[in-house]
Amino acid sequence: MKKVILLLLIISQSALANCWDKAAHYYHVDPYLLYAIANVESGMNPYAVGQNHDGTRDVGLMQINSSHFTELETRGIDEHRLMAEPCTSIMVGASILSGMIKVYGYNWEAVGAYNAGLKKENYPQRMIYAHKVWKKYQQLKLAAQY
């Protein structure tokens, strides 16, 4: 039984690794950047739920904000899927990041907008968040060299 559980863990980790690469390739972003965002957002917890001061909530591995739910439901993606299917959360997160990149260009302000949004007055929050992701990104890139 222990061997079966270990095998399932190895297979699921391998499948999840493939999700990062697929999402990164499809949306033209660095897979390490997506992974860094997930680390900062949820601590890699696919069942994470965060309540925000504005009444919205963030769910899943990539902490998808509830402001996106109506649009996602038109594509058959609901809150449950975002938590139960980490690959779905990764793809949605990559899509949101890609949208921010279209606004700001491929830079750290776009990364900050993933969390803090597009409002002009949120610039300081974007930069604080971007710095957190940048630090995690640097750690991941360094670890990947070894």
FIFI-804749 format. One record per atom (N, C-alpha, C): x, y, z; residue in three letters. Coordinates in steps of 0.02 Angstrom, whole numbers. Atoms other than C-alpha are relative to their C-alpha. Example, Ala and Ser with C-alpha at 12.3 -4.5 7.8 and 13.67 -1.06 7.14 Angstrom:
2
<kolkol xx="45" yy="-59" zz="0" type="ALA"/>
<kolkol xx="615" yy="-225" zz="390" type="ALA"/>
<kolkol xx="45" yy="60" zz="0" type="ALA"/>
<kolkol xx="-42" yy="-59" zz="-3" type="SER"/>
<kolkol xx="684" yy="-53" zz="357" type="SER"/>
<kolkol xx="-39" yy="55" zz="37" type="SER"/>
END
This chain:
146
<kolkol xx="41" yy="-60" zz="0" type="MET"/>
<kolkol xx="0" yy="0" zz="0" type="MET"/>
<kolkol xx="44" yy="63" zz="0" type="MET"/>
<kolkol xx="-44" yy="-58" zz="-3" type="LYS"/>
<kolkol xx="142" yy="121" zz="42" type="LYS"/>
<kolkol xx="31" yy="13" zz="-69" type="LYS"/>
<kolkol xx="-29" yy="-8" zz="67" type="LYS"/>
<kolkol xx="218" yy="88" zz="-130" type="LYS"/>
<kolkol xx="-50" yy="31" zz="-48" type="LYS"/>
<kolkol xx="52" yy="-28" zz="43" type="VAL"/>
<kolkol xx="53" yy="129" zz="-215" type="VAL"/>
<kolkol xx="-8" yy="75" zz="13" type="VAL"/>
<kolkol xx="7" yy="-70" zz="-18" type="ILE"/>
<kolkol xx="37" yy="293" zz="-120" type="ILE"/>
<kolkol xx="60" yy="40" zz="-25" type="ILE"/>
<kolkol xx="-60" yy="-33" zz="23" type="LEU"/>
<kolkol xx="217" yy="339" zz="-160" type="LEU"/>
<kolkol xx="-2" yy="8" zz="-76" type="LEU"/>
<kolkol xx="5" yy="-3" zz="73" type="LEU"/>
<kolkol xx="190" yy="298" zz="-344" type="LEU"/>
<kolkol xx="-50" yy="54" zz="-22" type="LEU"/>
<kolkol xx="51" yy="-50" zz="17" type="LEU"/>
<kolkol xx="32" yy="405" zz="-349" type="LEU"/>
<kolkol xx="27" yy="71" zz="13" type="LEU"/>
<kolkol xx="-30" yy="-66" zz="-14" type="LEU"/>
<kolkol xx="126" yy="551" zz="-269" type="LEU"/>
<kolkol xx="49" yy="19" zz="-54" type="LEU"/>
<kolkol xx="-49" yy="-14" zz="53" type="ILE"/>
<kolkol xx="266" yy="537" zz="-397" type="ILE"/>
<kolkol xx="-35" yy="17" zz="-65" type="ILE"/>
<kolkol xx="37" yy="-12" zz="62" type="ILE"/>
<kolkol xx="143" yy="527" zz="-542" type="ILE"/>
<kolkol xx="-35" yy="68" zz="3" type="ILE"/>
<kolkol xx="36" yy="-63" zz="-5" type="SER"/>
<kolkol xx="39" yy="674" zz="-478" type="SER"/>
<kolkol xx="48" yy="60" zz="-2" type="SER"/>
<kolkol xx="-49" yy="-54" zz="3" type="GLN"/>
<kolkol xx="195" yy="782" zz="-452" type="GLN"/>
<kolkol xx="25" yy="9" zz="-71" type="GLN"/>
<kolkol xx="-23" yy="-4" zz="69" type="SER"/>
<kolkol xx="253" yy="740" zz="-628" type="SER"/>
<kolkol xx="-54" yy="33" zz="-44" type="SER"/>
<kolkol xx="54" yy="-30" zz="39" type="ALA"/>
<kolkol xx="82" yy="783" zz="-700" type="ALA"/>
<kolkol xx="-6" yy="74" zz="15" type="ALA"/>
<kolkol xx="5" yy="-70" zz="-18" type="LEU"/>
<kolkol xx="79" yy="947" zz="-604" type="LEU"/>
<kolkol xx="58" yy="39" zz="-31" type="LEU"/>
<kolkol xx="-57" yy="-34" zz="31" type="ALA"/>
<kolkol xx="253" yy="991" zz="-668" type="ALA"/>
<kolkol xx="-15" yy="14" zz="-74" type="ALA"/>
<kolkol xx="20" yy="-9" zz="69" type="ASN"/>
<kolkol xx="185" yy="967" zz="-843" type="ASN"/>
<kolkol xx="-49" yy="59" zz="-8" type="ASN"/>
<kolkol xx="48" yy="-55" zz="2" type="CYS"/>
<kolkol xx="46" yy="1092" zz="-803" type="CYS"/>
<kolkol xx="35" yy="68" zz="-3" type="CYS"/>
<kolkol xx="-37" yy="-63" zz="0" type="TRP"/>
<kolkol xx="170" yy="1231" zz="-766" type="TRP"/>
<kolkol xx="27" yy="14" zz="-70" type="TRP"/>
<kolkol xx="-30" yy="-9" zz="67" type="ASP"/>
<kolkol xx="257" yy="1202" zz="-933" type="ASP"/>
<kolkol xx="-53" yy="13" zz="-53" type="ASP"/>
<kolkol xx="54" yy="-10" zz="50" type="LYS"/>
<kolkol xx="94" yy="1189" zz="-1033" type="LYS"/>
<kolkol xx="-28" yy="71" zz="5" type="LYS"/>
<kolkol xx="27" yy="-67" zz="-10" type="ALA"/>
<kolkol xx="24" yy="1349" zz="-958" type="ALA"/>
<kolkol xx="50" yy="53" zz="-22" type="ALA"/>
<kolkol xx="-52" yy="-48" zz="18" type="ALA"/>
<kolkol xx="189" yy="1441" zz="-980" type="ALA"/>
<kolkol xx="7" yy="4" zz="-76" type="ALA"/>
<kolkol xx="-7" yy="2" zz="73" type="HIS"/>
<kolkol xx="204" yy="1386" zz="-1161" type="HIS"/>
<kolkol xx="-60" yy="33" zz="-34" type="HIS"/>
<kolkol xx="61" yy="-25" zz="32" type="TYR"/>
<kolkol xx="23" yy="1427" zz="-1205" type="TYR"/>
<kolkol xx="-6" yy="76" zz="7" type="TYR"/>
<kolkol xx="8" yy="-72" zz="-13" type="TYR"/>
<kolkol xx="27" yy="1601" zz="-1126" type="TYR"/>
<kolkol xx="66" yy="39" zz="-6" type="TYR"/>
<kolkol xx="-64" yy="-33" zz="13" type="HIS"/>
<kolkol xx="210" yy="1640" zz="-1166" type="HIS"/>
<kolkol xx="28" yy="35" zz="62" type="HIS"/>
<kolkol xx="-29" yy="-25" zz="-62" type="VAL"/>
<kolkol xx="268" yy="1664" zz="-987" type="VAL"/>
<kolkol xx="49" yy="-52" zz="27" type="VAL"/>
<kolkol xx="-50" yy="44" zz="-30" type="ASP"/>
<kolkol xx="411" yy="1589" zz="-887" type="ASP"/>
<kolkol xx="-34" yy="-46" zz="51" type="ASP"/>
<kolkol xx="31" yy="45" zz="-49" type="PRO"/>
<kolkol xx="356" yy="1431" zz="-793" type="PRO"/>
<kolkol xx="23" yy="13" zz="72" type="PRO"/>
<kolkol xx="-25" yy="-16" zz="-67" type="TYR"/>
<kolkol xx="467" yy="1483" zz="-647" type="TYR"/>
<kolkol xx="-37" yy="60" zz="29" type="TYR"/>
<kolkol xx="38" yy="-58" zz="-23" type="LEU"/>
<kolkol xx="372" yy="1647" zz="-639" type="LEU"/>
<kolkol xx="-69" yy="-22" zz="25" type="LEU"/>
<kolkol xx="65" yy="26" zz="-22" type="LEU"/>
<kolkol xx="205" yy="1555" zz="-628" type="LEU"/>
<kolkol xx="7" yy="-36" zz="67" type="LEU"/>
<kolkol xx="-13" yy="38" zz="-61" type="TYR"/>
<kolkol xx="277" yy="1441" zz="-494" type="TYR"/>
<kolkol xx="13" yy="48" zz="59" type="TYR"/>
<kolkol xx="-15" yy="-50" zz="-52" type="ALA"/>
<kolkol xx="343" yy="1592" zz="-397" type="ALA"/>
<kolkol xx="-64" yy="35" zz="23" type="ALA"/>
<kolkol xx="63" yy="-32" zz="-18" type="ILE"/>
<kolkol xx="172" yy="1675" zz="-403" type="ILE"/>
<kolkol xx="-41" yy="-47" zz="44" type="ILE"/>
<kolkol xx="39" yy="48" zz="-40" type="ALA"/>
<kolkol xx="88" yy="1517" zz="-337" type="ALA"/>
<kolkol xx="30" yy="-7" zz="70" type="ALA"/>
<kolkol xx="-33" yy="3" zz="-65" type="ASN"/>
<kolkol xx="217" yy="1508" zz="-197" type="ASN"/>
<kolkol xx="-19" yy="60" zz="43" type="ASN"/>
<kolkol xx="16" yy="-61" zz="-37" type="VAL"/>
<kolkol xx="183" yy="1688" zz="-146" type="VAL"/>
<kolkol xx="-75" yy="2" zz="16" type="VAL"/>
<kolkol xx="73" yy="-5" zz="-8" type="GLU"/>
<kolkol xx="-6" yy="1677" zz="-170" type="GLU"/>
<kolkol xx="-28" yy="-50" zz="51" type="GLU"/>
<kolkol xx="33" yy="52" zz="-40" type="SER"/>
<kolkol xx="-50" yy="1511" zz="-87" type="SER"/>
<kolkol xx="48" yy="-43" zz="41" type="SER"/>
<kolkol xx="-47" yy="45" zz="-32" type="GLY"/>
<kolkol xx="110" yy="1435" zz="-21" type="GLY"/>
<kolkol xx="-5" yy="-70" zz="-29" type="GLY"/>
<kolkol xx="8" yy="63" zz="37" type="MET"/>
<kolkol xx="75" yy="1297" zz="-149" type="MET"/>
<kolkol xx="-57" yy="-43" zz="27" type="MET"/>
<kolkol xx="58" yy="35" zz="-27" type="ASN"/>
<kolkol xx="-90" yy="1251" zz="-64" type="ASN"/>
<kolkol xx="-58" yy="6" zz="-50" type="ASN"/>
<kolkol xx="55" yy="-5" zz="49" type="PRO"/>
<kolkol xx="-221" yy="1207" zz="-197" type="PRO"/>
<kolkol xx="-68" yy="14" zz="31" type="PRO"/>
<kolkol xx="64" yy="-11" zz="-34" type="TYR"/>
<kolkol xx="-360" yy="1222" zz="-67" type="TYR"/>
<kolkol xx="-3" yy="67" zz="37" type="TYR"/>
<kolkol xx="-3" yy="-64" zz="-35" type="ALA"/>
<kolkol xx="-310" yy="1395" zz="-5" type="ALA"/>
<kolkol xx="-59" yy="45" zz="-20" type="ALA"/>
<kolkol xx="52" yy="-50" zz="12" type="VAL"/>
<kolkol xx="-449" yy="1523" zz="13" type="VAL"/>
<kolkol xx="19" yy="62" zz="42" type="VAL"/>
<kolkol xx="-17" yy="-63" zz="-34" type="GLY"/>
<kolkol xx="-411" yy="1704" zz="56" type="GLY"/>
<kolkol xx="-57" yy="50" zz="-6" type="GLY"/>
<kolkol xx="51" yy="-53" zz="-1" type="GLN"/>
<kolkol xx="-536" yy="1839" zz="107" type="GLN"/>
<kolkol xx="36" yy="67" zz="-8" type="GLN"/>
<kolkol xx="-29" yy="-66" zz="11" type="ASN"/>
<kolkol xx="-498" yy="2015" zz="46" type="ASN"/>
<kolkol xx="-42" yy="54" zz="33" type="ASN"/>
<kolkol xx="33" yy="-56" zz="-33" type="HIS"/>
<kolkol xx="-542" yy="2182" zz="125" type="HIS"/>
<kolkol xx="-58" yy="28" zz="-42" type="HIS"/>
<kolkol xx="53" yy="-27" zz="43" type="ASP"/>
<kolkol xx="-650" yy="2228" zz="-26" type="ASP"/>
<kolkol xx="-59" yy="-48" zz="-8" type="ASP"/>
<kolkol xx="56" yy="47" zz="2" type="GLY"/>
<kolkol xx="-765" yy="2078" zz="1" type="GLY"/>
<kolkol xx="9" yy="-57" zz="-50" type="GLY"/>
<kolkol xx="-14" yy="55" zz="47" type="THR"/>
<kolkol xx="-691" yy="1970" zz="-137" type="THR"/>
<kolkol xx="41" yy="-53" zz="36" type="THR"/>
<kolkol xx="-42" yy="53" zz="-28" type="ARG"/>
<kolkol xx="-601" yy="1807" zz="-105" type="ARG"/>
<kolkol xx="44" yy="-29" zz="-55" type="ARG"/>
<kolkol xx="-47" yy="31" zz="46" type="ASP"/>
<kolkol xx="-456" yy="1717" zz="-186" type="ASP"/>
<kolkol xx="1" yy="-75" zz="15" type="ASP"/>
<kolkol xx="4" yy="72" zz="-11" type="VAL"/>
<kolkol xx="-459" yy="1529" zz="-213" type="VAL"/>
<kolkol xx="52" yy="-38" zz="-41" type="VAL"/>
<kolkol xx="-42" yy="47" zz="36" type="GLY"/>
<kolkol xx="-344" yy="1388" zz="-262" type="GLY"/>
<kolkol xx="74" yy="16" zz="1" type="GLY"/>
<kolkol xx="-73" yy="-4" zz="4" type="LEU"/>
<kolkol xx="-161" yy="1367" zz="-300" type="LEU"/>
<kolkol xx="24" yy="68" zz="-22" type="LEU"/>
<kolkol xx="-20" yy="-65" zz="27" type="MET"/>
<kolkol xx="-150" yy="1529" zz="-399" type="MET"/>
<kolkol xx="-41" yy="57" zz="30" type="MET"/>
<kolkol xx="41" yy="-50" zz="-35" type="GLN"/>
<kolkol xx="-274" yy="1621" zz="-284" type="GLN"/>
<kolkol xx="-38" yy="45" zz="-50" type="GLN"/>
<kolkol xx="41" yy="-35" zz="49" type="ILE"/>
<kolkol xx="-394" yy="1668" zz="-423" type="ILE"/>
<kolkol xx="-54" yy="40" zz="36" type="ILE"/>
<kolkol xx="47" yy="-44" zz="-34" type="ASN"/>
<kolkol xx="-499" yy="1817" zz="-367" type="ASN"/>
<kolkol xx="-71" yy="-11" zz="-25" type="ASN"/>
<kolkol xx="70" yy="13" zz="16" type="SER"/>
<kolkol xx="-687" yy="1798" zz="-361" type="SER"/>
<kolkol xx="-28" yy="50" zz="-52" type="SER"/>
<kolkol xx="23" yy="-47" zz="52" type="SER"/>
<kolkol xx="-704" yy="1950" zz="-476" type="SER"/>
<kolkol xx="4" yy="-31" zz="-70" type="SER"/>
<kolkol xx="-6" yy="35" zz="64" type="HIS"/>
<kolkol xx="-657" yy="1830" zz="-617" type="HIS"/>
<kolkol xx="-51" yy="-56" zz="-9" type="HIS"/>
<kolkol xx="43" yy="60" zz="1" type="PHE"/>
<kolkol xx="-788" yy="1697" zz="-574" type="PHE"/>
<kolkol xx="-54" yy="2" zz="-54" type="PHE"/>
<kolkol xx="54" yy="-4" zz="49" type="THR"/>
<kolkol xx="-928" yy="1760" zz="-687" type="THR"/>
<kolkol xx="26" yy="-17" zz="-70" type="THR"/>
<kolkol xx="-30" yy="14" zz="66" type="GLU"/>
<kolkol xx="-816" yy="1759" zz="-841" type="GLU"/>
<kolkol xx="23" yy="-72" zz="-4" type="GLU"/>
<kolkol xx="-24" yy="69" zz="1" type="LEU"/>
<kolkol xx="-739" yy="1592" zz="-793" type="LEU"/>
<kolkol xx="-57" yy="-50" zz="-7" type="LEU"/>
<kolkol xx="58" yy="45" zz="4" type="GLU"/>
<kolkol xx="-910" yy="1512" zz="-773" type="GLU"/>
<kolkol xx="-25" yy="-8" zz="-71" type="GLU"/>
<kolkol xx="19" yy="7" zz="71" type="THR"/>
<kolkol xx="-944" yy="1548" zz="-957" type="THR"/>
<kolkol xx="45" yy="-50" zz="-36" type="THR"/>
<kolkol xx="-47" yy="50" zz="27" type="ARG"/>
<kolkol xx="-795" yy="1433" zz="-991" type="ARG"/>
<kolkol xx="-4" yy="-66" zz="38" type="ARG"/>
<kolkol xx="9" yy="63" zz="-37" type="GLY"/>
<kolkol xx="-858" yy="1298" zz="-873" type="GLY"/>
<kolkol xx="45" yy="-9" zz="59" type="GLY"/>
<kolkol xx="-46" yy="3" zz="-57" type="ILE"/>
<kolkol xx="-738" yy="1341" zz="-733" type="ILE"/>
<kolkol xx="-33" yy="33" zz="60" type="ILE"/>
<kolkol xx="30" yy="-27" zz="-61" type="ASP"/>
<kolkol xx="-810" yy="1363" zz="-559" type="ASP"/>
<kolkol xx="51" yy="-3" zz="57" type="ASP"/>
<kolkol xx="-44" yy="-4" zz="-59" type="GLU"/>
<kolkol xx="-735" yy="1391" zz="-387" type="GLU"/>
<kolkol xx="25" yy="-69" zz="20" type="GLU"/>
<kolkol xx="-19" yy="68" zz="-19" type="HIS"/>
<kolkol xx="-735" yy="1204" zz="-350" type="HIS"/>
<kolkol xx="56" yy="-26" zz="-45" type="HIS"/>
<kolkol xx="-53" yy="24" zz="46" type="ARG"/>
<kolkol xx="-632" yy="1164" zz="-506" type="ARG"/>
<kolkol xx="66" yy="35" zz="13" type="ARG"/>
<kolkol xx="-62" yy="-36" zz="-13" type="LEU"/>
<kolkol xx="-506" yy="1299" zz="-462" type="LEU"/>
<kolkol xx="38" yy="-29" zz="59" type="LEU"/>
<kolkol xx="-33" yy="31" zz="-57" type="MET"/>
<kolkol xx="-472" yy="1208" zz="-299" type="MET"/>
<kolkol xx="14" yy="-74" zz="-11" type="MET"/>
<kolkol xx="-7" yy="72" zz="9" type="ALA"/>
<kolkol xx="-496" yy="1028" zz="-352" type="ALA"/>
<kolkol xx="48" yy="-19" zz="-57" type="ALA"/>
<kolkol xx="-42" yy="13" zz="58" type="GLU"/>
<kolkol xx="-395" yy="1042" zz="-513" type="GLU"/>
<kolkol xx="56" yy="52" zz="-3" type="GLU"/>
<kolkol xx="-55" yy="-48" zz="0" type="PRO"/>
<kolkol xx="-227" yy="1127" zz="-486" type="PRO"/>
<kolkol xx="20" yy="22" zz="-71" type="PRO"/>
<kolkol xx="-17" yy="-20" zz="69" type="CYS"/>
<kolkol xx="-193" yy="1124" zz="-674" type="CYS"/>
<kolkol xx="-46" yy="54" zz="-27" type="CYS"/>
<kolkol xx="47" yy="-51" zz="21" type="THR"/>
<kolkol xx="-350" yy="1225" zz="-704" type="THR"/>
<kolkol xx="18" yy="67" zz="31" type="THR"/>
<kolkol xx="-20" yy="-61" zz="-35" type="SER"/>
<kolkol xx="-295" yy="1352" zz="-574" type="SER"/>
<kolkol xx="63" yy="30" zz="-33" type="SER"/>
<kolkol xx="-62" yy="-24" zz="32" type="ILE"/>
<kolkol xx="-123" yy="1363" zz="-657" type="ILE"/>
<kolkol xx="-16" yy="32" zz="-67" type="ILE"/>
<kolkol xx="17" yy="-28" zz="66" type="MET"/>
<kolkol xx="-198" yy="1390" zz="-830" type="MET"/>
<kolkol xx="-37" yy="67" zz="7" type="MET"/>
<kolkol xx="37" yy="-63" zz="-10" type="VAL"/>
<kolkol xx="-318" yy="1524" zz="-766" type="VAL"/>
<kolkol xx="48" yy="54" zz="25" type="VAL"/>
<kolkol xx="-49" yy="-48" zz="-24" type="GLY"/>
<kolkol xx="-178" yy="1609" zz="-670" type="GLY"/>
<kolkol xx="45" yy="25" zz="-55" type="GLY"/>
<kolkol xx="-43" yy="-20" zz="57" type="ALA"/>
<kolkol xx="-68" yy="1609" zz="-825" type="ALA"/>
<kolkol xx="-39" yy="46" zz="-47" type="ALA"/>
<kolkol xx="42" yy="-42" zz="42" type="SER"/>
<kolkol xx="-213" yy="1683" zz="-924" type="SER"/>
<kolkol xx="-6" yy="70" zz="29" type="SER"/>
<kolkol xx="5" yy="-65" zz="-33" type="ILE"/>
<kolkol xx="-235" yy="1823" zz="-797" type="ILE"/>
<kolkol xx="66" yy="38" zz="-5" type="ILE"/>
<kolkol xx="-66" yy="-32" zz="6" type="LEU"/>
<kolkol xx="-48" yy="1859" zz="-795" type="LEU"/>
<kolkol xx="12" yy="24" zz="-72" type="LEU"/>
<kolkol xx="-7" yy="-19" zz="70" type="SER"/>
<kolkol xx="-48" yy="1861" zz="-985" type="SER"/>
<kolkol xx="-39" yy="64" zz="-16" type="SER"/>
<kolkol xx="40" yy="-61" zz="9" type="GLY"/>
<kolkol xx="-186" yy="1992" zz="-981" type="GLY"/>
<kolkol xx="35" yy="61" zz="30" type="GLY"/>
<kolkol xx="-36" yy="-55" zz="-31" type="MET"/>
<kolkol xx="-83" yy="2100" zz="-863" type="MET"/>
<kolkol xx="61" yy="19" zz="-42" type="MET"/>
<kolkol xx="-58" yy="-12" zz="43" type="ILE"/>
<kolkol xx="68" yy="2081" zz="-978" type="ILE"/>
<kolkol xx="-22" yy="40" zz="-62" type="ILE"/>
<kolkol xx="26" yy="-38" zz="58" type="LYS"/>
<kolkol xx="-39" yy="2146" zz="-1123" type="LYS"/>
<kolkol xx="-9" yy="73" zz="18" type="LYS"/>
<kolkol xx="10" yy="-69" zz="-22" type="VAL"/>
<kolkol xx="-73" yy="2303" zz="-1021" type="VAL"/>
<kolkol xx="67" yy="34" zz="14" type="VAL"/>
<kolkol xx="-61" yy="-32" zz="-24" type="TYR"/>
<kolkol xx="100" yy="2336" zz="-945" type="TYR"/>
<kolkol xx="63" yy="-20" zz="-38" type="TYR"/>
<kolkol xx="-59" yy="28" zz="30" type="GLY"/>
<kolkol xx="219" yy="2236" zz="-1054" type="GLY"/>
<kolkol xx="27" yy="-55" zz="46" type="GLY"/>
<kolkol xx="-28" yy="56" zz="-38" type="TYR"/>
<kolkol xx="323" yy="2089" zz="-994" type="TYR"/>
<kolkol xx="50" yy="30" zz="51" type="TYR"/>
<kolkol xx="-42" yy="-31" zz="-51" type="ASN"/>
<kolkol xx="389" yy="2171" zz="-835" type="ASN"/>
<kolkol xx="-30" yy="-13" zz="69" type="ASN"/>
<kolkol xx="21" yy="14" zz="-69" type="TRP"/>
<kolkol xx="372" yy="2170" zz="-646" type="TRP"/>
<kolkol xx="-64" yy="36" zz="20" type="TRP"/>
<kolkol xx="64" yy="-32" zz="-16" type="GLU"/>
<kolkol xx="228" yy="2293" zz="-644" type="GLU"/>
<kolkol xx="-58" yy="-45" zz="-21" type="GLU"/>
<kolkol xx="52" yy="47" zz="21" type="ALA"/>
<kolkol xx="126" yy="2166" zz="-742" type="ALA"/>
<kolkol xx="-8" yy="-56" zz="52" type="ALA"/>
<kolkol xx="3" yy="51" zz="-53" type="VAL"/>
<kolkol xx="171" yy="2036" zz="-610" type="VAL"/>
<kolkol xx="-36" yy="28" zz="61" type="VAL"/>
<kolkol xx="33" yy="-31" zz="-57" type="GLY"/>
<kolkol xx="117" yy="2157" zz="-474" type="GLY"/>
<kolkol xx="-74" yy="9" zz="-11" type="GLY"/>
<kolkol xx="70" yy="-8" zz="16" type="ALA"/>
<kolkol xx="-47" yy="2187" zz="-563" type="ALA"/>
<kolkol xx="-39" yy="-65" zz="7" type="ALA"/>
<kolkol xx="33" yy="64" zz="-11" type="TYR"/>
<kolkol xx="-85" yy="2001" zz="-550" type="TYR"/>
<kolkol xx="-35" yy="0" zz="68" type="TYR"/>
<kolkol xx="27" yy="-1" zz="-68" type="ASN"/>
<kolkol xx="-115" yy="2033" zz="-366" type="ASN"/>
<kolkol xx="-37" yy="65" zz="17" type="ASN"/>
<kolkol xx="26" yy="-65" zz="-22" type="ALA"/>
<kolkol xx="-150" yy="2220" zz="-347" type="ALA"/>
<kolkol xx="-46" yy="33" zz="-50" type="ALA"/>
<kolkol xx="46" yy="-28" zz="50" type="GLY"/>
<kolkol xx="-248" yy="2253" zz="-506" type="GLY"/>
<kolkol xx="29" yy="59" zz="-39" type="GLY"/>
<kolkol xx="-21" yy="-49" zz="49" type="LEU"/>
<kolkol xx="-241" yy="2392" zz="-633" type="LEU"/>
<kolkol xx="-8" yy="73" zz="23" type="LEU"/>
<kolkol xx="12" yy="-69" zz="-21" type="LYS"/>
<kolkol xx="-295" yy="2547" zz="-535" type="LYS"/>
<kolkol xx="66" yy="37" zz="10" type="LYS"/>
<kolkol xx="-60" yy="-40" zz="-4" type="LYS"/>
<kolkol xx="-167" yy="2686" zz="-545" type="LYS"/>
<kolkol xx="24" yy="7" zz="73" type="LYS"/>
<kolkol xx="-19" yy="-10" zz="-70" type="GLU"/>
<kolkol xx="-172" yy="2713" zz="-356" type="GLU"/>
<kolkol xx="28" yy="-64" zz="33" type="GLU"/>
<kolkol xx="-27" yy="62" zz="-27" type="ASN"/>
<kolkol xx="-122" yy="2530" zz="-329" type="ASN"/>
<kolkol xx="73" yy="-13" zz="-19" type="ASN"/>
<kolkol xx="-70" yy="8" zz="21" type="TYR"/>
<kolkol xx="53" yy="2558" zz="-400" type="TYR"/>
<kolkol xx="45" yy="-23" zz="57" type="TYR"/>
<kolkol xx="-44" yy="23" zz="-55" type="PRO"/>
<kolkol xx="139" yy="2544" zz="-229" type="PRO"/>
<kolkol xx="-12" yy="-74" zz="18" type="PRO"/>
<kolkol xx="15" yy="70" zz="-16" type="GLN"/>
<kolkol xx="49" yy="2379" zz="-192" type="GLN"/>
<kolkol xx="26" yy="-47" zz="-55" type="GLN"/>
<kolkol xx="-26" yy="41" zz="55" type="ARG"/>
<kolkol xx="96" yy="2314" zz="-365" type="ARG"/>
<kolkol xx="75" yy="-12" zz="9" type="ARG"/>
<kolkol xx="-73" yy="6" zz="-6" type="MET"/>
<kolkol xx="279" yy="2348" zz="-332" type="MET"/>
<kolkol xx="20" yy="-42" zz="61" type="MET"/>
<kolkol xx="-14" yy="41" zz="-59" type="ILE"/>
<kolkol xx="276" yy="2272" zz="-157" type="ILE"/>
<kolkol xx="-10" yy="-74" zz="-16" type="ILE"/>
<kolkol xx="15" yy="69" zz="19" type="TYR"/>
<kolkol xx="195" yy="2114" zz="-225" type="TYR"/>
<kolkol xx="52" yy="-26" zz="-50" type="TYR"/>
<kolkol xx="-49" yy="21" zz="51" type="ALA"/>
<kolkol xx="312" yy="2108" zz="-376" type="ALA"/>
<kolkol xx="67" yy="-16" zz="32" type="ALA"/>
<kolkol xx="-64" yy="13" zz="-34" type="HIS"/>
<kolkol xx="462" yy="2117" zz="-259" type="HIS"/>
<kolkol xx="-2" yy="-68" zz="35" type="HIS"/>
<kolkol xx="7" yy="66" zz="-33" type="LYS"/>
<kolkol xx="398" yy="1966" zz="-160" type="LYS"/>
<kolkol xx="7" yy="-56" zz="-51" type="LYS"/>
<kolkol xx="-4" yy="52" zz="52" type="VAL"/>
<kolkol xx="375" yy="1867" zz="-320" type="VAL"/>
<kolkol xx="70" yy="-2" zz="-29" type="VAL"/>
<kolkol xx="-68" yy="-3" zz="27" type="TRP"/>
<kolkol xx="544" yy="1925" zz="-387" type="TRP"/>
<kolkol xx="48" yy="-39" zz="45" type="TRP"/>
<kolkol xx="-44" yy="36" zz="-46" type="LYS"/>
<kolkol xx="631" yy="1860" zz="-229" type="LYS"/>
<kolkol xx="-10" yy="-75" zz="-6" type="LYS"/>
<kolkol xx="14" yy="71" zz="6" type="LYS"/>
<kolkol xx="544" yy="1691" zz="-243" type="LYS"/>
<kolkol xx="25" yy="-26" zz="-68" type="LYS"/>
<kolkol xx="-22" yy="18" zz="68" type="TYR"/>
<kolkol xx="581" yy="1686" zz="-431" type="TYR"/>
<kolkol xx="76" yy="-10" zz="-1" type="TYR"/>
<kolkol xx="-73" yy="6" zz="-3" type="GLN"/>
<kolkol xx="766" yy="1716" zz="-398" type="GLN"/>
<kolkol xx="21" yy="-64" zz="36" type="GLN"/>
<kolkol xx="-15" yy="62" zz="-37" type="GLN"/>
<kolkol xx="769" yy="1574" zz="-271" type="GLN"/>
<kolkol xx="-12" yy="-61" zz="-43" type="GLN"/>
<kolkol xx="16" yy="58" zz="43" type="LEU"/>
<kolkol xx="686" yy="1455" zz="-393" type="LEU"/>
<kolkol xx="49" yy="-7" zz="-57" type="LEU"/>
<kolkol xx="-48" yy="3" zz="55" type="LYS"/>
<kolkol xx="801" yy="1500" zz="-537" type="LYS"/>
<kolkol xx="69" yy="-23" zz="24" type="LYS"/>
<kolkol xx="-63" yy="22" zz="-28" type="LEU"/>
<kolkol xx="953" yy="1478" zz="-426" type="LEU"/>
<kolkol xx="-1" yy="-74" zz="16" type="LEU"/>
<kolkol xx="6" yy="71" zz="-17" type="ALA"/>
<kolkol xx="892" yy="1310" zz="-363" type="ALA"/>
<kolkol xx="0" yy="-44" zz="-63" type="ALA"/>
<kolkol xx="4" yy="39" zz="62" type="ALA"/>
<kolkol xx="860" yy="1253" zz="-542" type="ALA"/>
<kolkol xx="68" yy="-9" zz="-33" type="ALA"/>
<kolkol xx="-67" yy="5" zz="29" type="GLN"/>
<kolkol xx="1043" yy="1280" zz="-585" type="GLN"/>
<kolkol xx="38" yy="-60" zz="29" type="GLN"/>
<kolkol xx="-37" yy="54" zz="-33" type="TYR"/>
<kolkol xx="1095" yy="1140" zz="-467" type="TYR"/>
<kolkol xx="-34" yy="-66" zz="-7" type="TYR"/>
END
